[in-house]
Amino acid sequence: MSRGVAVFALSTGTSFVDLDFQGMRGVIATGVVTDPAGVTLVDPGPTSCLDTLRRALGDAGIRLEDVRHVLLTHIHLDHAGVVGTLVQQNPAIEVHVHERGARHMIDPSRLIDSATRLYGTMMGPLWGAMLPVPAERVKALTGGERITIGARTFDVAYTPGHASHHVSYLQRDIGLAWVGDTAGVRVGTSRLALPPTPPPDVDLDAWDVSLAKIRAWEASRLFLTHFGPVESVPGHLDDFAVRLRETAGMVRRSLDRASDESGQFAAFSEEFGRYIRRSMSERDASAYELAAPNFYNWQGLVRYWRKRAADR
């Protein structure tokens, strides 16, 4: 017997869905914003969670045909994998995405190839299919835009660091900033904000600038795709910035502790495991691993440090 879909209200006409990713609650969320002009989804998730998303919309009295806009913070499969399928089923949907990610939504072959190198045979079970989006349905962003959908307005900021094509959205009517992965991953009950740093384009200096942009919005709440709303915005951003640099430092030290990749990753895993388990239960550690796998985080920061060394 399947579990009920978990839907949570944020404000009148704004809610989010727990996509129940891989049968675990509190890992991937999708925002749902309703207006007479149509429904907007923020980061609708992977195709493997489409049935959950569809049930949640149905329980709220929303048909797929009611969706008019998708706002993507970035194109990673856990945020954007289902978009092509949604547009195939409802060609009226407009997809808003940073210009660097737009071409990969139109032709996802390179993105799929890259993800397959990371996930191998787990690609299908984890993410499902990723279909192309017709070019005429893609609205490319650069940052600085204001998107108006009926009575709702969303300010757009370019917020790289986690990904070079990452944007964030400030929903002005309720003071909520949809920040994707820029303000980290916070799962379970620990409230520990940790950095998702997969390859290929982690950039710590750009990330610091992005956090400053989000801070300047003075939003009353943040929304993390992994997972949910954050009320204490300045404190969360301060804490996350520290943990981002601390994690990056652990990865850098790991490169000096062994001569081969397996030994380096083992050294990082040991130090990072001690670090998070001071404040996190085993269940929360498992949820974090599902939301932001440790090995891929290590790889992304290794790439960053090696690029920094090569640029000197």
Rosetta silent file (secondary structure, phi, psi, omega in degrees, C-alpha in Angstrom):
SEQUENCE: MSRGVAVFALSTGTSFVDLDFQGMRGVIATGVVTDPAGVTLVDPGPTSCLDTLRRALGDAGIRLEDVRHVLLTHIHLDHAGVVGTLVQQNPAIEVHVHERGARHMIDPSRLIDSATRLYGTMMGPLWGAMLPVPAERVKALTGGERITIGARTFDVAYTPGHASHHVSYLQRDIGLAWVGDTAGVRVGTSRLALPPTPPPDVDLDAWDVSLAKIRAWEASRLFLTHFGPVESVPGHLDDFAVRLRETAGMVRRSLDRASDESGQFAAFSEEFGRYIRRSMSERDASAYELAAPNFYNWQGLVRYWRKRAADR
SCORE:     score description
SCORE:     0.000 S_00000001
   1 L     0.000  127.082 -175.908    0.000    0.000    0.000 S_00000001
   2 L   -77.267  150.848  177.550    1.532    3.317   -1.045 S_00000001
   3 L   -76.149  155.877  175.825    2.025    6.186    1.389 S_00000001
   4 L   -68.899  155.150  178.794    0.055    9.380    1.030 S_00000001
   5 L   -76.904  136.045 -179.321    1.659   12.295   -0.746 S_00000001
   6 E   -95.796  116.297  179.202    3.108   14.898    1.617 S_00000001
   7 E  -123.990  135.044 -174.567    2.109   18.477    0.679 S_00000001
   8 E  -128.334  132.925  178.279    2.943   21.470    2.886 S_00000001
   9 E   -80.886  138.508  173.068    1.567   25.011    2.749 S_00000001
  10 E  -106.081  -35.348  178.895    3.996   27.932    2.812 S_00000001
  11 E  -167.895  175.686  178.103    1.458   30.727    2.296 S_00000001
  12 L   -59.332  120.716  178.435   -1.855   31.230    0.535 S_00000001
  13 L    79.719    3.697  178.841   -1.424   29.755   -2.922 S_00000001
  14 E  -131.798  125.148 -177.550    2.186   28.628   -2.305 S_00000001
  15 E  -146.938  179.968  172.385    3.102   25.144   -1.150 S_00000001
  16 E  -143.442  155.673 -176.891    5.614   22.380   -1.686 S_00000001
  17 E  -112.522  133.610  168.691    5.526   18.673   -2.356 S_00000001
  18 E   -83.341  115.311 -175.898    7.776   16.023   -0.843 S_00000001
  19 L   -76.876   -1.690  174.549    8.650   13.883   -3.861 S_00000001
  20 L    54.746   44.921 -173.875    9.407   10.869   -1.628 S_00000001
  21 H   -61.230  124.946  179.709   12.629   10.263   -3.580 S_00000001
  22 H    53.967   31.938  177.116   13.689    6.605   -3.494 S_00000001
  23 H    76.825   10.526 -179.641   11.084    6.025   -0.798 S_00000001
  24 L  -115.192  127.261  178.437   12.668    8.493    1.621 S_00000001
  25 L   -75.741  150.054  172.184   10.833   11.527    2.901 S_00000001
  26 L    77.942   31.175 -178.916   12.506   14.906    3.169 S_00000001
  27 L  -114.112  -49.374  179.694   15.049   14.624    0.338 S_00000001
  28 L  -128.943  131.364  179.341   13.659   16.445   -2.753 S_00000001
  29 E  -120.634  150.427  173.555   10.946   19.107   -2.754 S_00000001
  30 E  -121.929  131.026  176.137    9.022   20.829   -5.540 S_00000001
  31 E   -82.179  144.861  178.925    7.465   24.256   -5.116 S_00000001
  32 E  -131.371  116.103 -178.765    3.881   24.837   -6.295 S_00000001
  33 E  -119.606  121.543 -177.058    2.640   28.417   -6.791 S_00000001
  34 L  -106.023  148.854  179.593   -0.950   28.949   -7.895 S_00000001
  35 L  -160.533  152.140  175.205   -2.493   31.992   -9.534 S_00000001
  36 L   -54.110  -23.976  178.702   -5.503   32.551  -11.831 S_00000001
  37 L   -78.147   -6.246  178.605   -2.916   32.952  -14.602 S_00000001
  38 L   130.797  171.082 -177.180   -1.812   29.360  -14.059 S_00000001
  39 E   -94.284  139.304  175.663    0.295   27.104  -11.874 S_00000001
  40 E  -115.312  130.841  173.458    4.065   27.502  -11.523 S_00000001
  41 E  -106.195  135.639  175.962    6.328   24.638  -10.472 S_00000001
  42 E  -108.655  118.788 -178.911    9.749   25.347   -8.998 S_00000001
  43 L    50.768   75.676 -174.043   12.290   22.553   -9.583 S_00000001
  44 L   -72.424   -5.056  170.423    9.811   19.772  -10.437 S_00000001
  45 L    93.318 -168.517 -179.416   12.380   17.032   -9.808 S_00000001
  46 L   -85.714  160.177  179.091   13.342   13.812  -11.594 S_00000001
  47 H   -65.017  -26.631  178.752   11.098   11.733  -13.836 S_00000001
  48 H   -62.659  -17.951  179.779   11.365    8.864  -11.350 S_00000001
  49 H  -106.486   13.379 -175.201    9.147   10.956   -9.023 S_00000001
  50 H   -60.659  -41.318 -178.948    6.564   11.976  -11.642 S_00000001
  51 H   -61.269  -40.579  178.243    3.797    9.786  -10.214 S_00000001
  52 H   -63.822  -45.142  178.814    4.246   11.358   -6.778 S_00000001
  53 H   -61.360  -44.235 -178.837    4.185   14.858   -8.250 S_00000001
  54 H   -63.356  -41.330  178.843    1.106   14.088  -10.309 S_00000001
  55 H   -64.251  -40.833 -179.390   -0.746   12.678   -7.278 S_00000001
  56 H   -64.064  -43.757  177.525    0.158   15.718   -5.191 S_00000001
  57 H   -62.752  -43.387  179.464   -1.123   18.120   -7.836 S_00000001
  58 H   -61.051  -40.736  179.051   -4.284   16.061   -8.220 S_00000001
  59 H   -64.005  -26.045  178.279   -4.890   16.094   -4.464 S_00000001
  60 L   -91.126    6.158 -179.437   -4.671   19.899   -4.627 S_00000001
  61 L    77.485   21.431 -178.008   -7.176   20.025   -7.478 S_00000001
  62 L  -108.865  128.336  173.182   -4.479   20.842  -10.037 S_00000001
  63 L   -94.130  156.645  176.160   -4.280   19.147  -13.409 S_00000001
  64 H   -57.921  -32.233  179.302   -1.072   18.973  -15.400 S_00000001
  65 H   -65.681  -17.277  179.504   -2.897   21.102  -17.985 S_00000001
  66 H   -81.201  -16.264 -178.005   -3.104   23.895  -15.373 S_00000001
  67 E   -74.668  129.635 -179.544    0.684   24.248  -15.179 S_00000001
  68 E  -117.362  -24.800 -176.435    1.927   27.201  -17.217 S_00000001
  69 E  -139.120  144.635  168.936    5.455   27.847  -15.950 S_00000001
  70 E  -122.112  125.151  174.124    8.431   25.898  -14.619 S_00000001
  71 E  -103.596  117.997  178.716   11.146   27.832  -12.795 S_00000001
  72 L  -103.831  127.805  170.951   14.431   25.917  -12.701 S_00000001
  73 L   -73.662  -35.911  174.616   17.181   26.897  -10.330 S_00000001
  74 L  -166.385  177.170 -165.644   19.494   24.652  -12.388 S_00000001
  75 L  -102.286    8.131  177.159   19.397   21.638  -14.668 S_00000001
  76 L   -58.171  149.895 -168.462   20.749   18.806  -12.497 S_00000001
  77 H   -61.730  -30.508 -179.828   18.534   15.738  -12.782 S_00000001
  78 H   -72.246  -13.143  178.445   17.205   15.896   -9.234 S_00000001
  79 H  -107.367  -34.395 -165.846   15.800   19.354  -10.034 S_00000001
  80 H  -129.787    0.386 -172.531   14.984   19.285  -13.747 S_00000001
  81 L   -58.826  -30.755 -174.889   14.939   15.723  -15.078 S_00000001
  82 L   -85.464   -7.654 -168.206   11.158   15.552  -15.496 S_00000001
  83 H   -60.890  -44.524  179.639   10.716   18.852  -17.352 S_00000001
  84 H   -59.222  -38.728  177.684   10.839   17.435  -20.880 S_00000001
  85 H   -65.778  -41.410  178.286    8.184   14.877  -19.957 S_00000001
  86 H   -61.690  -43.508 -178.531    5.969   17.597  -18.457 S_00000001
  87 H   -70.206  -34.358  175.725    6.251   19.732  -21.586 S_00000001
  88 H   -60.746  -38.455 -178.041    5.580   16.731  -23.820 S_00000001
  89 H   -84.341  -22.261  177.646    2.330   16.162  -21.918 S_00000001
  90 L  -140.669   88.396 -175.757    1.478   19.881  -21.685 S_00000001
  91 L   -65.778   -4.345  178.604    3.054   21.899  -24.536 S_00000001
  92 L   -81.591   -9.747 -176.506    1.787   25.175  -23.015 S_00000001
  93 L   -69.938  134.522  170.322    4.434   25.093  -20.283 S_00000001
  94 E  -102.843  134.536 -175.686    7.181   27.724  -20.427 S_00000001
  95 E  -109.843  118.114  179.604   10.509   26.695  -18.893 S_00000001
  96 E  -100.168  125.468 -173.984   12.641   29.411  -17.283 S_00000001
  97 E  -156.609  152.501  179.014   16.313   28.481  -16.899 S_00000001
  98 E   -61.352  148.299 -175.855   19.701   30.187  -17.014 S_00000001
  99 H   -57.709  -30.182  179.064   21.096   30.650  -20.505 S_00000001
 100 H   -72.603  -22.129  177.514   23.994   28.285  -19.781 S_00000001
 101 H   -96.644  -15.864 -173.893   21.538   25.524  -18.960 S_00000001
 102 H   -58.725  -45.113 -176.572   18.987   26.296  -21.684 S_00000001
 103 H   -63.697  -28.004 -179.965   20.816   24.446  -24.447 S_00000001
 104 H   -80.221  -21.066  171.792   20.997   21.319  -22.278 S_00000001
 105 H   -75.545  -36.027  179.333   17.245   21.367  -21.732 S_00000001
 106 H   -72.238  -40.792  176.636   16.752   21.610  -25.504 S_00000001
 107 L  -133.669   93.333 -174.347   19.301   18.853  -26.186 S_00000001
 108 L   -82.263    9.809 -172.452   20.041   16.912  -22.972 S_00000001
 109 H   -59.783  -43.732  179.976   22.361   14.355  -24.594 S_00000001
 110 H   -67.040  -39.265  177.345   25.573   15.765  -23.109 S_00000001
 111 H   -62.963  -43.451  179.279   23.970   16.126  -19.693 S_00000001
 112 H   -64.361  -43.083  178.967   22.725   12.538  -19.834 S_00000001
 113 H   -61.049  -43.556 -179.781   26.146   11.269  -20.937 S_00000001
 114 H   -64.073  -45.150  179.667   27.846   13.129  -18.096 S_00000001
 115 H   -65.839  -35.358  179.235   25.370   11.877  -15.505 S_00000001
 116 H   -64.802  -35.857  176.239   25.667    8.322  -16.824 S_00000001
 117 H   -63.317  -32.464  178.539   29.425    8.438  -16.228 S_00000001
 118 H   -77.920  -46.190 -167.660   28.669    9.327  -12.609 S_00000001
 119 H  -102.542  -16.126  176.547   25.724    7.029  -11.915 S_00000001
 120 H    57.360 -130.892 -175.805   26.200    4.143  -14.346 S_00000001
 121 H   -70.171   -8.797  179.522   23.465    1.513  -14.167 S_00000001
 122 H   -85.863   -3.808 -178.529   21.679    3.500  -11.440 S_00000001
 123 H   -52.940  -52.117 -177.907   20.701    6.267  -13.884 S_00000001
 124 H   -63.263  -54.095 -179.184   17.291    4.788  -14.663 S_00000001
 125 H   -60.254  -35.455 -178.196   16.273    3.781  -11.124 S_00000001
 126 H   -76.660  -47.034 -165.785   17.420    7.088   -9.649 S_00000001
 127 H  -117.694  -24.340 -173.793   16.278    9.604  -12.225 S_00000001
 128 L    73.906 -170.367 -176.478   14.204    8.046  -15.004 S_00000001
 129 L   -75.803  151.127  171.600   14.248    9.427  -18.547 S_00000001
 130 L  -121.987  111.700 -176.815   15.167   13.009  -19.422 S_00000001
 131 L   -96.019  153.745  177.456   13.421   14.201  -22.585 S_00000001
 132 L   -69.913  154.518  175.518   14.291   17.313  -24.628 S_00000001
 133 L  -107.410  129.333  177.429   12.265   20.508  -24.320 S_00000001
 134 L   -55.121  138.188 -174.267   11.299   22.267  -27.582 S_00000001
 135 H   -56.732  -34.301 -176.691   13.404   25.399  -27.993 S_00000001
 136 H   -71.454  -11.683  178.710   10.358   27.647  -28.306 S_00000001
 137 H   -96.971   -0.771 -176.880    9.233   26.638  -24.792 S_00000001
 138 E  -101.562  127.131  177.478   12.550   27.613  -23.160 S_00000001
 139 E  -110.055  107.837 -175.793   13.005   31.121  -21.740 S_00000001
 140 E   -79.327  136.563 -179.054   16.709   31.802  -21.163 S_00000001
 141 E  -114.521  154.562  173.178   17.683   33.918  -18.142 S_00000001
 142 L  -121.411  -14.956 -172.427   20.858   35.785  -17.297 S_00000001
 143 L   105.802  140.197 -177.791   19.956   37.194  -13.875 S_00000001
 144 L    97.897   -8.049  179.218   18.353   40.515  -13.080 S_00000001
 145 L   -75.338  163.616  167.526   15.019   39.726  -14.721 S_00000001
 146 E  -126.321  119.064 -179.916   11.621   40.024  -13.092 S_00000001
 147 E   -96.725  124.591  178.558    9.137   37.316  -14.098 S_00000001
 148 E  -110.996  123.442  179.036    5.484   38.290  -13.712 S_00000001
 149 E  -127.912   98.382 -174.647    2.870   35.530  -13.633 S_00000001
 150 L    61.821 -124.723  179.767   -0.537   36.996  -12.907 S_00000001
 151 L   -87.521   -1.984 -177.418   -0.281   38.676   -9.503 S_00000001
 152 E   -96.002  139.711  172.990    2.985   36.882   -8.677 S_00000001
 153 E  -127.143  141.974  179.388    6.415   38.333   -9.342 S_00000001
 154 E  -127.306  117.037  171.667    9.764   36.545   -9.153 S_00000001
 155 E   -82.289  141.580 -176.264   13.046   38.429   -9.178 S_00000001
 156 E  -110.742  132.132  173.053   15.889   36.429  -10.723 S_00000001
 157 E  -124.532  138.528  174.364   19.489   36.427   -9.486 S_00000001
 158 E   -79.589  118.238 -172.184   22.406   34.612  -11.076 S_00000001
 159 L  -130.567   66.273  178.500   23.818   32.494   -8.233 S_00000001
 160 L   -72.377  175.136 -177.908   26.644   30.219   -9.428 S_00000001
 161 L   136.610  -60.931  171.405   28.955   28.266   -7.141 S_00000001
 162 L   -71.429  -41.854  178.173   27.162   24.939   -6.969 S_00000001
 163 L  -148.000  146.853 -176.890   26.674   25.086  -10.741 S_00000001
 164 L   -70.750  -11.972 -178.085   27.683   27.674  -13.335 S_00000001
 165 L  -113.562   24.456 -175.389   24.080   27.874  -14.588 S_00000001
 166 L   -85.751  134.660  170.188   22.376   28.300  -11.199 S_00000001
 167 E  -126.662  161.384  174.319   19.785   31.019  -10.583 S_00000001
 168 E  -126.994  159.841 -174.943   17.600   31.828   -7.589 S_00000001
 169 E  -129.046  130.491  172.526   14.147   33.411   -7.442 S_00000001
 170 E  -101.002  113.130  176.003   12.682   35.864   -4.941 S_00000001
 171 E   -83.914  101.751 -166.860    8.901   35.505   -4.776 S_00000001
 172 L   -65.725  -33.893 -173.246    8.129   39.055   -3.742 S_00000001
 173 L   -65.334  -24.199  179.484    4.537   38.648   -2.570 S_00000001
 174 L  -124.109    5.443  177.482    5.574   36.431    0.348 S_00000001
 175 L    65.224   34.301 -176.650    9.274   37.300    0.721 S_00000001
 176 E  -109.177  127.025  177.789   10.379   33.743   -0.104 S_00000001
 177 E  -101.703  116.590  175.596   13.661   33.048   -1.890 S_00000001
 178 E   -86.200  106.906 -167.279   13.744   29.800   -3.890 S_00000001
 179 L  -112.862    8.862  175.669   17.494   29.122   -3.756 S_00000001
 180 L    55.691 -117.162 -179.782   17.860   25.573   -5.115 S_00000001
 181 L  -109.209    3.237 -175.299   21.232   24.293   -3.871 S_00000001
 182 L   -66.377  -32.768  178.928   22.972   27.642   -3.350 S_00000001
 183 L  -100.598   20.261  170.067   22.183   27.742    0.383 S_00000001
 184 L    91.771 -174.067  179.670   23.019   24.082    0.891 S_00000001
 185 E  -115.570  128.969  178.088   21.307   20.865    1.859 S_00000001
 186 L  -137.348  102.687 -174.127   19.476   20.566    5.182 S_00000001
 187 L  -119.642  160.564  175.814   17.689   17.266    5.690 S_00000001
 188 L    69.002 -151.561 -174.341   16.135   15.397    8.583 S_00000001
 189 L  -101.641   -5.210 -173.701   15.957   16.771   12.107 S_00000001
 190 L   -74.492  -26.254 -177.753   19.563   17.903   12.568 S_00000001
 191 L    63.142   21.858  179.340   19.116   21.271   10.825 S_00000001
 192 L   -87.028  120.313 -178.760   22.759   21.006    9.711 S_00000001
 193 L   -90.940  116.442 -175.767   23.334   22.913    6.453 S_00000001
 194 E  -121.442  154.253 -174.052   25.909   21.099    4.324 S_00000001
 195 L   -85.704  131.005  168.666   27.318   21.859    0.861 S_00000001
 196 L   -90.603  116.956 -171.775   26.350   19.909   -2.270 S_00000001
 197 L  -131.113   55.308 -179.900   29.483   20.092   -4.436 S_00000001
 198 L   -74.001  158.044  172.176   29.250   17.679   -7.387 S_00000001
 199 L   -67.322  160.878   15.149   31.399   18.126  -10.494 S_00000001
 200 L  -110.293   -3.579 -166.039   31.987   19.760  -12.864 S_00000001
 201 L  -132.094   41.787  172.054   31.876   23.469  -11.988 S_00000001
 202 L   -62.840  135.695 -179.040   32.018   24.100   -8.253 S_00000001
 203 L  -143.980  105.768 -174.193   33.464   27.579   -7.633 S_00000001
 204 H   -68.100  -37.383  179.483   33.873   28.710   -4.019 S_00000001
 205 H   -66.150  -43.507  176.414   34.611   32.357   -4.823 S_00000001
 206 H   -63.182  -35.843 -179.210   31.518   32.611   -7.049 S_00000001
 207 H   -63.634  -41.194  178.143   29.526   30.849   -4.329 S_00000001
 208 H   -60.006  -42.415  178.376   30.481   33.528   -1.796 S_00000001
 209 H   -63.293  -41.041 -179.655   29.211   36.229   -4.178 S_00000001
 210 H   -64.020  -41.508  177.866   25.965   34.297   -4.690 S_00000001
 211 H   -62.836  -36.122  177.320   25.365   34.013   -0.958 S_00000001
 212 H   -65.535  -37.896  177.073   25.862   37.781   -0.686 S_00000001
 213 H   -62.768  -44.386 -179.885   23.228   38.326   -3.393 S_00000001
 214 H   -64.792  -41.711  178.200   20.740   36.158   -1.539 S_00000001
 215 H   -60.022  -40.005 -177.375   21.506   37.953    1.715 S_00000001
 216 H   -65.571  -21.844  176.422   20.909   41.317    0.024 S_00000001
 217 H   -65.695  -26.853 -176.697   17.371   40.264   -0.863 S_00000001
 218 L    55.271   43.053  177.827   16.533   40.286    2.857 S_00000001
 219 L   -66.364  148.939  177.307   14.010   37.516    2.269 S_00000001
 220 L   -78.404  -23.623  177.479   11.951   36.437    5.245 S_00000001
 221 E  -146.956  151.102  168.054   12.456   32.780    4.295 S_00000001
 222 E  -104.775  156.199  170.627   14.625   30.624    2.072 S_00000001
 223 E  -126.275  121.017  179.192   13.439   27.491    0.346 S_00000001
 224 E   -98.672  129.338  175.309   15.927   24.655   -0.142 S_00000001
 225 L   -58.561  -31.921  175.136   15.132   21.978   -2.715 S_00000001
 226 L  -123.191   82.623    4.743   16.840   19.649   -0.206 S_00000001
 227 L  -156.158  114.403  166.996   14.801   20.292    1.913 S_00000001
 228 E    97.012 -172.689 -173.522   12.140   22.839    2.700 S_00000001
 229 E   -78.796  149.251  176.029   11.769   26.313    4.219 S_00000001
 230 E  -123.635  125.012 -176.136   14.349   28.087    6.387 S_00000001
 231 L   -90.433  -42.730 -175.800   13.129   30.825    8.698 S_00000001
 232 L   -87.950   80.011 -168.616   16.338   32.184   10.271 S_00000001
 233 H   -64.019  -54.023 -177.901   17.864   33.429    7.027 S_00000001
 234 H   -59.539  -43.731  179.828   20.991   35.349    8.168 S_00000001
 235 H   -62.736  -40.648  178.563   21.995   32.661   10.652 S_00000001
 236 H   -63.083  -45.992 -178.406   21.494   29.912    8.092 S_00000001
 237 H   -64.820  -39.314  177.185   23.588   31.698    5.467 S_00000001
 238 H   -62.179  -46.915 -178.023   26.371   32.397    7.982 S_00000001
 239 H   -63.811  -43.607 -178.491   26.409   28.782    9.133 S_00000001
 240 H   -65.005  -41.201  179.999   26.360   27.400    5.618 S_00000001
 241 H   -59.419  -39.232  177.610   29.214   29.630    4.454 S_00000001
 242 H   -65.661  -44.982 -176.927   31.379   28.300    7.290 S_00000001
 243 H   -69.488  -30.841  175.215   30.517   24.667    6.559 S_00000001
 244 H   -61.583  -48.332 -179.447   31.193   25.149    2.845 S_00000001
 245 H   -69.071  -37.111  178.487   34.726   26.346    3.583 S_00000001
 246 H   -64.834  -42.427  179.019   35.299   23.694    6.257 S_00000001
 247 H   -65.219  -42.640  177.571   34.235   20.909    3.886 S_00000001
 248 H   -60.282  -37.922  177.280   36.424   22.306    1.130 S_00000001
 249 H   -64.040  -38.510  177.239   39.330   22.324    3.583 S_00000001
 250 H   -61.863  -42.886  178.962   38.771   18.656    4.389 S_00000001
 251 H   -63.630  -43.251  179.987   38.901   17.774    0.699 S_00000001
 252 H   -60.996  -42.920  178.841   42.084   19.771    0.224 S_00000001
 253 H   -64.694  -34.463 -177.788   43.738   17.990    3.160 S_00000001
 254 H   -62.089  -28.719 -178.413   42.675   14.617    1.811 S_00000001
 255 L   -69.450  -19.941  179.455   44.775   15.183   -1.315 S_00000001
 256 L   -96.740   -3.496 -172.608   47.906   15.282    0.844 S_00000001
 257 L  -100.189   -6.158  177.083   47.041   12.205    2.889 S_00000001
 258 L  -157.863  160.283 -178.060   47.292    9.534    0.182 S_00000001
 259 L   -95.936  -12.066 -178.180   48.779    9.153   -3.277 S_00000001
 260 L  -122.546  160.692 -174.297   45.793    7.471   -4.918 S_00000001
 261 H   -60.573  -42.776 -176.926   42.138    8.450   -5.318 S_00000001
 262 H   -64.197  -39.614  178.532   40.708    5.686   -3.164 S_00000001
 263 H   -69.062  -38.635  178.048   43.008    6.570   -0.284 S_00000001
 264 H   -64.161  -45.176  179.531   42.296   10.264   -0.628 S_00000001
 265 H   -65.617  -38.348  178.090   38.544    9.725   -0.634 S_00000001
 266 H   -61.564  -40.246  179.419   38.825    7.388    2.355 S_00000001
 267 H   -64.734  -43.543  176.969   40.734   10.070    4.266 S_00000001
 268 H   -63.125  -46.372 -176.656   38.082   12.659    3.463 S_00000001
 269 H   -59.574  -39.278  179.760   35.214   10.302    4.308 S_00000001
 270 H   -64.549  -47.136 -178.626   36.688    9.530    7.710 S_00000001
 271 H   -68.783  -43.075 -178.685   37.134   13.199    8.637 S_00000001
 272 H   -66.956  -37.929  178.429   33.814   14.295    7.150 S_00000001
 273 H   -60.665  -43.338  176.650   31.970   11.419    8.817 S_00000001
 274 H   -62.891  -40.336 -176.674   33.246   12.495   12.236 S_00000001
 275 H   -61.157  -48.904 -175.223   32.367   16.087   11.415 S_00000001
 276 H   -79.073  -28.946 -175.514   28.706   15.503   10.534 S_00000001
 277 H   -78.617   -5.147  169.780   27.991   12.840   13.130 S_00000001
 278 L   -69.218  -23.375 -174.613   28.711   15.283   15.916 S_00000001
 279 L  -130.754    8.226 -170.425   25.402   16.926   14.958 S_00000001
 280 L  -140.106  137.425  176.057   23.540   14.376   12.831 S_00000001
 281 L   -75.174  167.085  177.631   21.824   11.041   13.386 S_00000001
 282 H   -63.161  -36.717  178.646   22.534    8.005   11.208 S_00000001
 283 H   -63.741  -44.700  179.363   19.120    8.418    9.565 S_00000001
 284 H   -66.294  -36.682  177.064   19.882   12.039    8.704 S_00000001
 285 H   -62.286  -38.083  177.718   23.330   11.062    7.430 S_00000001
 286 H   -67.028  -39.927  177.895   21.653    8.538    5.103 S_00000001
 287 H   -65.576  -39.701  177.531   19.212   11.180    3.854 S_00000001
 288 H   -63.781  -41.695  178.868   22.077   13.583    3.224 S_00000001
 289 H   -61.202  -35.165  178.830   23.959   10.894    1.302 S_00000001
 290 H   -72.871  -39.128 -179.091   20.870   10.416   -0.894 S_00000001
 291 H   -74.907  -35.728 -175.635   20.415   14.158   -1.460 S_00000001
 292 L  -148.276   84.247 -173.310   24.114   14.915   -2.022 S_00000001
 293 L   -56.692  135.006 -173.221   26.282   11.787   -2.355 S_00000001
 294 H   -57.111  -44.918 -176.193   29.576   12.062   -0.530 S_00000001
 295 H   -64.532  -40.810 -179.901   31.804   10.765   -3.322 S_00000001
 296 H   -69.303  -35.956  175.047   30.416   13.202   -5.880 S_00000001
 297 H   -61.460  -43.982  178.627   30.810   16.074   -3.413 S_00000001
 298 H   -62.202  -45.201  179.955   34.434   15.065   -2.919 S_00000001
 299 H   -58.834  -43.222 -178.138   34.994   14.835   -6.680 S_00000001
 300 H   -62.938  -40.569  179.497   33.584   18.307   -7.279 S_00000001
 301 H   -75.916  -31.668  173.146   35.854   19.920   -4.698 S_00000001
 302 H   -60.347  -46.290  178.865   38.880   17.946   -5.894 S_00000001
 303 H   -59.306  -42.161  179.311   38.253   19.340   -9.361 S_00000001
 304 H   -60.557  -50.548 -177.031   37.977   22.841   -7.895 S_00000001
 305 H   -64.673  -38.392 -179.599   41.273   22.606   -5.971 S_00000001
 306 H   -69.013  -36.862  176.949   43.160   21.110   -8.909 S_00000001
 307 H   -65.614  -41.153  177.280   41.860   23.814  -11.232 S_00000001
 308 H   -59.808  -42.643 -179.903   42.942   26.477   -8.731 S_00000001
 309 H   -65.171  -39.960 -179.077   46.421   24.948   -8.592 S_00000001
 310 H   -68.894  -28.464 -177.958   46.666   24.788  -12.399 S_00000001
 311 H   -79.390  -11.936 -177.770   45.597   28.441  -12.726 S_00000001
 312 L   -78.377    0.000    0.000   48.409   29.721  -10.519 S_00000001
